[in-house]
Amino acid sequence: MPELDDNTLIITDELGQEMEAIIIMTFDSEEFGKSYLVYQLKDDETGEYFAASFNPEDGEEGNLIPIETDEEWDYVEEVLESFLEDEEEEPLEDE
């Protein structure tokens, strides 16, 4: 297993294959009473975002739980879009 830092995690797919992923953001939702994780696969050229809910009390060995409702997907997409817009607007610290 590769050495991981705070921005990466290992995803195991349904075939048991491990893939390294980069954590884009995590956030909590009072509306749904869940914690969410948005990530991208490390060597994926598509730039596609993935999301799942998780239990923060599970620690590093926790399981990702699929998002099953359209309402949850809409919420996660809104939070991600807002986060990405904020990232684009922030000036670089070197400037």
Contact map, one row per residue, 1 for C-alpha under 8 A:
11100000000000000000000000000000000000000000000000000000000000000000000000000000000000000000000
11110000000000000000000000000000000000000000000000000000000000000000000000000000000000000000000
11111000000000000000000000000000000000000000000000000000000000000000000000000000000000000000000
01111111100000000000000000000000000000000000000000000000000000000000000000000000000000000000000
00111111000000000000000000000000000000000000000000000000000000000000000000000000000000000000000
00011111000000000000000000000000000000000000000000000000000000000000000000000000000000000000000
00011111100000000000011100000000000000000000000000000000000000000000000000000000000000000000000
00011111110000000001111000000000000000000000000000000000000000000000000000000000000000000000000
00010011111000000001111000000000000000000000000000000000000000000000000000000000000000000000000
00000001111100000111100000000000000000000000000000000000000000000000000000000000000000000000000
00000000111110000111100000000000000000000000000000000000000000000000000000000000000000000000000
00000000011111111110000000000000000000000000000000000000000000000000000000000000000000000000000
00000000001111111110000000000000000000000000000000000000000000000000000000000000000000000000000
00000000000111111000000000000000000000000000000000000000000000000000000000000000000000000000000
00000000000111111000000000000000000000000000000000000000000000000000000000000000000000000000000
00000000000111111100000000000000000000000000000000000000000000000000000000000000000000000000000
00000000000111111110000000000000000000000000000000000000000000000000000000000000000000000000000
00000000011110011111000000000000000000000000000000000000000000000000000000000000000000000000000
00000000011110001111100000000000000000001100000000000000000000000000000000000000000000000000000
00000001111000000111110000000000000000001110000000000000000000000000000000000000000000000000000
00000001111000000011111000000000000000111100000000000000000000000000000000000000000000000000000
00000011100000000001111100000000000000111100000000000000000000000000000000000000000000000000000
00000011100000000000111111000000000011110000000000000000000000000000000000000000000000000000000
00000010000000000000011111000000000011110000000000000000000000000000000000000000000000000000000
00000000000000000000001111100000000011100000000000000000000000000000000000000000000000000000000
00000000000000000000001111110000001111000000000000000000000000000000000000000000000000000000000
00000000000000000000000011111000001110000000000000000000000000000000000000000000000000000000000
00000000000000000000000001111100111100000000000000000000000000000000000000000000000000000000000
00000000000000000000000000111111111100000000000000000000000000000000000000000000000000000000000
00000000000000000000000000011111110000000000000000000000000000000000000000000000000000000000000
00000000000000000000000000001111100000000000000000000000000000000000000000000000000000000000000
00000000000000000000000000001111110000000000000000000000000000000000000100000000000000000000000
00000000000000000000000000011111111000000000000000000000000000000000000000000000000000000000000
00000000000000000000000000011101111100000000000000001110000000000000000000000000000000000000000
00000000000000000000000001111000111110000000000000001111000000000000000000000000000000000000000
00000000000000000000000001111000011111000000000000111100000000000000000000010000000000000000000
00000000000000000000001111100000001111100000000000111100000000000000000000000000000000000000000
00000000000000000000001111000000000111110000000011110000000000000000000000000001000000000000000
00000000000000000000111110000000000011111000000011100000000000000000000000000000000000000000000
00000000000000000000111100000000000001111101001111000000000000000000000000000000000000000000000
00000000000000000011110000000000000000111111000100000000000000000000000000000000000000000000000
00000000000000000011110000000000000000011111000000000000000000000000000000000000000000000000000
00000000000000000001000000000000000000001111100000000000000000000000000000000000000000000000000
00000000000000000000000000000000000000011111111100000000000000000000000000000000000000000000000
00000000000000000000000000000000000000000011111000000000000000000000000000000000000000000000000
00000000000000000000000000000000000000000001111100000000000000000000000000000000000000000000000
00000000000000000000000000000000000000010001111110000000000000000000000000000000000000000000000
00000000000000000000000000000000000000011001011111000000000000000000000000000000000000000000000
00000000000000000000000000000000000001110000001111100000000000000000000000000000000000000000000
00000000000000000000000000000000000001110000000111110000000000000000000000000000000000000000000
00000000000000000000000000000000000111100000000011111000000000000110000000010000000000000000000
00000000000000000000000000000000000111000000000001111100000000011110000000000000000000000000000
00000000000000000000000000000000011110000000000000111110000000011110000000000000000000000000000
00000000000000000000000000000000011110000000000000011111000001111000000000000000000000000000000
00000000000000000000000000000000011000000000000000001111110001100000000000000000000000000000000
00000000000000000000000000000000001000000000000000000111111001000000000000000000000000000000000
00000000000000000000000000000000000000000000000000000011111000000000000000000000000000000000000
00000000000000000000000000000000000000000000000000000011111111100000000000000000000000000000000
00000000000000000000000000000000000000000000000000000001111111000000000000000000000000000000000
00000000000000000000000000000000000000000000000000000000011111000000000000000000000000000000000
00000000000000000000000000000000000000000000000000000000011111100000000000000000000000000000000
00000000000000000000000000000000000000000000000000000111011111110000000000000000000000000000000
00000000000000000000000000000000000000000000000000000110010011111000000000000000000000000000000
00000000000000000000000000000000000000000000000000011100000001111100000000000000000000000000000
00000000000000000000000000000000000000000000000000011100000000111110000000000000000000000000000
00000000000000000000000000000000000000000000000000111000000000011111000000000000000000000000000
00000000000000000000000000000000000000000000000000111000000000001111100110000000000000000000000
00000000000000000000000000000000000000000000000000000000000000000111110110000000000000000000000
00000000000000000000000000000000000000000000000000000000000000000011111110000000000000000000000
00000000000000000000000000000000000000000000000000000000000000000001111111000000000000000000000
00000000000000000000000000000000000000000000000000000000000000000000111111100000000000000000000
00000000000000000000000000000001000000000000000000000000000000000011111111110000000000000000000
00000000000000000000000000000000000000000000000000000000000000000011111111111000000000000000000
00000000000000000000000000000000000000000000000000000000000000000000011111111100000000000000000
00000000000000000000000000000000000000000000000000000000000000000000001111111110000000000000000
00000000000000000000000000000000000100000000000000100000000000000000000111111111000000000000000
00000000000000000000000000000000000000000000000000000000000000000000000011111111100000000000000
00000000000000000000000000000000000000000000000000000000000000000000000001111111110000000000000
00000000000000000000000000000000000000000000000000000000000000000000000000111111111000000000000
00000000000000000000000000000000000001000000000000000000000000000000000000011111111100000000000
00000000000000000000000000000000000000000000000000000000000000000000000000001111111110000000000
00000000000000000000000000000000000000000000000000000000000000000000000000000111111111000000000
00000000000000000000000000000000000000000000000000000000000000000000000000000011111111100000000
00000000000000000000000000000000000000000000000000000000000000000000000000000001111111110000000
00000000000000000000000000000000000000000000000000000000000000000000000000000000111111111000000
00000000000000000000000000000000000000000000000000000000000000000000000000000000011111111100000
00000000000000000000000000000000000000000000000000000000000000000000000000000000001111111100000
00000000000000000000000000000000000000000000000000000000000000000000000000000000000111111110000
00000000000000000000000000000000000000000000000000000000000000000000000000000000000011111110000
00000000000000000000000000000000000000000000000000000000000000000000000000000000000001111111000
00000000000000000000000000000000000000000000000000000000000000000000000000000000000000011111101
00000000000000000000000000000000000000000000000000000000000000000000000000000000000000000111111
00000000000000000000000000000000000000000000000000000000000000000000000000000000000000000011111
00000000000000000000000000000000000000000000000000000000000000000000000000000000000000000001111
00000000000000000000000000000000000000000000000000000000000000000000000000000000000000000011111
